[in-house]
């Protein structure tokens, strides 16, 4: 008797596939690093832009 593997699914959702790819990149980078990843490294892996400077009067 064959039991269906619940994790054997086709990923056809483009957004979901993108999230899986980002998560995979983070896991690979973290496992290859001897130290925890710094926020700047994580942001770069995720393709985030430089943080905007805080506006005057903003905490």
Secondary structure, 3 states (H helix, E strand, C coil): CCCCCCCCCCCCCHHHHHHHHHHHHHHHHHHHCCCCCCHHHHHHHHCCCCCCCCCCCCC
